[in-house]
C-alpha cells in the first residue's frame, strides 16, 4: 500500500490500456441538475441525489462541474482497481459554489445538509485552492487535466455564428455561465470578452446568477453545463460559452447542437488547468490519496482524453505545495 510520502514523489507514468464507457444523454424535459449529485457503488449501481451519502461514502469528491460527463467511466475504472472502496459520492457543480457554500460554511442541497469535509476538492482555478490553504484546510495539489473554451450553437448554426465576436451582435441571444459561482466565466470567459473588447456590450458589466444580464440578450445561468444546451435546443438562446468537452459530450448524445471553435489565445487553453487536492479534514484521506494516484495513470488520462480533455504532463501530475500567492 502506498504511503502519502510515497505518493508525493510519484510521477504517475504507469502504462495501462482503458476502454471507454459511453456517456448518457440528458433528460429532454429539464436541465438535469439532479444528476450532479451521484453515488457510485462497486456493483455498478448509480444513485442520484442522495445528499446524505456525502457523510458516509468511502470516498467523497466535490469536483468542478464541467467534468460531469467523464465521471461514470472514471469512477467505474477506479473502483474496478480498488474494489474495497464500495461507495464513491461525487458532486459536479460550480467550484466557486462548492467553496463558498459547502466547504467554508455548512451548506444545503435540496434542503438537506451536505458535508463540509469532502475528501477531495477540484477546481478549474488554483485560486480556490489557495483560499483553502490560507484557511488551513489544504496543503498540496496537482493538475490532472486541461480544457479550452468553445461556443455552443444550435444544429446547423442557423445564426451563422463564426466566432466569439458574434456574441455582440444585436440578433444573437447568449447563454453564459454566471460570474458569481462559475469559474469558466469568472476566470476565463469574462477575460476573453474583455480581450475582444466586447465585455460591456455582452454583459453590461452585470454580476448575477440565474438572471438576465441584459434583458432578452444575455442570460447568466445557474449551472451552465446543464442549462446552456437546454436553452439552445429550446430556442431560448443562440449561443453560449462552454468547454470543448461539453460540446463533444452533447454531440455524442445526439443533442441538437454544434460547436464553433474559438482561436487561441482567446480559448484560454494556455491557462486552464484542473487543480485537485485532499482536504486536511477529510474523513477518508487515504482513499483520497489513492484517487490522486489513479488520476496519474494512463487509464485515467486516456479516459479524460477520450471525453475531449487534454492530458496532463508528468510534471503536472506531481503533488506540490499550494503556492501562498
PyMOL commands that set and color helices and strands:
alter all, ss='L'
color gray80, all
select helices_A, chain A and resi 4-9+33-36+53-56+65-81+95-103+126-134+164-168+183-196+199-203+224-233+244-252+285-295+298-306
alter helices_A, ss='H'
color red, helices_A
select strands_A, chain A and resi 37-41+46-48+59-64+87-93+107-109+112-114+120-123+140-146+149-154+174-177+211-214+218-221+239-243+257-261+273-278+310-311+320-321
alter strands_A, ss='S'
color yellow, strands_A
deselect
rebuild
show_as cartoon
